[in-house]
């Protein structure tokens, strides 16, 4: 399967690099267009995809086209590419665009549509990739595309009504986790640890904690309790986080995103 990218921003780069790193597709079978040709060619050198001169050329050369441009650009892109999408699979990575959104502009039987929402850890095969339940892929396309996307991380199929909150949690969440890693590393530096070592310890601590929860399926609260000895050091740290409002801050970060998304409808 030949894959095209319309847009080559951070998310498209993560997906393209993830595909190449997985070795499930050759870099020479990836095509991309972005308006900034100089930057596009620089990314092509780094990742290995083939840079092209127009969106239409991407559609013509590809079996499946990943639409990774800004949401407000999509109507113009669809008008520009036109019939070149007929008989192709379109995989949308644009926030706020659902299958029904595309159905207003495309014959979704001719251009078969799947909407997804990945996150940046997909670059190393540790991402979360949300798939909208409603789609028009044929069985062969669905198998190939899901196999490719599965190489990027965890696949979760959800209804369109949950794509917004799913994207807020798994799409925006890496930035919040990075802030926590940075904060704990800062604390370690405050007490004399070198910064590079502090980042390694903080990142591995978060990675290991997440992997343990996924592997065991245990409630995060139970895993937290297992670290907290009566009268010990960890429970004092937990109490400090509770006093500082950690849980409320986390929930409010998602509230703010959802309020912003809803204001744009």
N, C-alpha and C positions, 0 to 999 in steps of 0.2 A: 504494500500500500504506500502510495506517495502522499505526503502530508504538506499542506501549504499553510502559511501563517500570514494573515492580514493584520499588520501591526507587530512590532517586535520590541515592546517595552519589557519591564522587569518580569511580568508573569509569563509572557511568551518566551522570553529567554530561559526561564526556569523550566518550562515545559519542554522546549526544544533540547536543552542540555540534558534534561532527565531522560528523554527518548534516546538520545545518543549514548548516554552513560549506561543505559539498560542493555544496549546492544541488540534491541529488538527491531531496530530500523537503522539503515545506513544514513549517515549525515548527508550523503549525496541525494537521498530521496526526500529531503526536507527543503522546502522553498519558502521564501519570505519576501514581503515588500513592506517598506515603511517610508514615509516622506523624506526623512533625513537619510539620504543615501550614504553619506560619509559614515554615520554612526552604524547604519545597517551593515555596511561592508566590514567595519571593524568587528562587529558582533559575529559576522559570518566567519571571519578569520579565527575568532575565539571558539565558536561552537561547532562550525563546520557545515552549516546549511548553505544553500545556494541563494544568493541575493538576486532579486528580480526587479524590473523597472516599473511594474504596475500591479495593481490588485487583480486586474483582469488576467494578466499573465500567470499569476499565482493560481487562480481558479482553473485556468486551462491546463496547467501542468499537474494538477493534484487530483487525487481521488477523494480526499477529505480536506476541507478547508477549516482551519481554526480561526475564528474571528476574534481577534485580541485587541482591537482598537477601542477607543473611548466610546461609551454608550451613545453619546450624542452624534457620533460620526457614522453610526451603522446605517441609517436610512440612506445617506449619500453613497456609502460603499455598495449597498445592495443595488442602488440605481446605476452605479458605475459598472458593476460587474455583470449585472443582468443575466442573460441566458447562459453565460459561461458557467453558472452554478447548476444548470440543469443536469440531472443525473449524478450529482455529487452529494456527498455528505457534508453538512455544515455543522461544526461543533462550536458553539458560542461560549466565550469566556467573559462576556460582558455583564457586569452587575446590573440587575434590574430588568434584563431581557429574558423572558420566558419563551417557551414553545409558542404560546398563544400570541406573544408579541410578534414573533416572526411570521406567524400565519396571516397576519394582516398585510404583509408585503410579499410573501412567497407562496407558491404552490408547494406545500410541504410533502406532497407525494413526488414531485419532480426533484425538488431540493430537499433531501431528508435531513431533519434537524434534531440535534441533541444539545441541550444547554447544560453546561458544567460550571463548577466553581472550584478551582484548585487553590493551593496556597504555595508560598515560595519554597518551603522545604521539599516540594516536589523535585527540585533540582537534584537532590541526592537520594531520591526514592523514599523519602520519609514524610511525604505530604499527606494532606487530606483532600480528596477530590469528590465533591458533591455532584451527583447526577440527578437531573430532573426526571421524575418518573415518566412524564408524558414526552414522547419523542416519536419520530417516524422513520428511524433507521430500519433497514432490512436486517434479517437475521445475521447475514454474513458480515455486514458493516458493524453491527452491534458487537459481534464477537471480536473482530479485529480491533475496533476502537477501545473497547473495554479492556482487552488484553494489553494494549499500549498504555492506557491510562493507569491500569493496575500496576505497571512497573514504576509509577511515580509515588505510590503510597496506598493508603487506605481508601477504598471506594465505598461511598455511602449513597444509596438511592433514596431520594426524598421527594415529596410533592412540591409543586411550585410555591405553595403557601408557606413552606419552611425554608425556601432558598435564601430569603432575606436574613433571617436569624442565623441560618447555617453559615452563610458567608460572613456575617458579623463575628461569629465565634471562631470559625476555623480560618477564615481569610484574613481578618484583622488581628486575630489572637497572637500570631507569631511576634508582632511588634510589642505586644504587652508582655509576653514571656521574655523577650529580649531586654525589656526594661527591668524585669525582675532579676534576670541574670546579671545585668550591669549593676543594679543596686547591691546585690549580695557580694559581688566582686569588689565594689567600692568599700563595703564594710570590711572585707578581708584586707584590702590595701590599707585601710585606716589602722589596722592592727599589725601592719608590718609585712604582709605577703606581697610578693611581686605581682604586677597586674596580669601578665600573661598566665601565670600559674593560677591566679584567682579566677580568671575567666574559664580556664580549663575545669577547675573544680566545680564552679557554679553551674557550668553547662552540663557536665557529666552528671552532677547531682540531679538536675532537672530531667535530663534524658533517662536516667536510671529510675527515677521515681515514676515517670510516666510509663516506662516499659513494664515496671512491676505491676502497676494498676491494670494495664492492658492484658498482661499475661495471666494474672490471677483473677481478674474480674471483681476483686474486693472493693467495697465502698471506700472512697478516698478517706473518709473520716476514720474508718477502722485502721487503715494503713498509718494515718497520722497518730492514732492512739497507741499503735504498737511501738512508736518511737519515743513516746512520752512516758518516762518513769515517774511515779509519784514523788513530788517534791524535787524533781530533777531540773536540769538546765533547759531541755527542749520545751517543757510545758510553760516555762517562764517566757520563752521566745514566742510561743503560741499566744499566750495572754497579751503580750505586747502588740502582736499583730491584730488581735481582736480589738484591743483598746484603740489602735490607730485606724480601725475601720476597714481592714483589708477586704473583707467580703463585700461590704457596701460599695467600696471603690470599684471592685471588679464588676459588680452588677451595674453600677452607674455608667461604666465605660460602654457597656452594651446598650443600655438605655439611650445614651447620647447618640450612638450610631443609628439605632432604630428610629429615633425621633427625627434625625436628619434625613434618613431614607424616606420616611413617611411624608416629610415636608416636600419632597421632590416629586411625589406622585401627582 
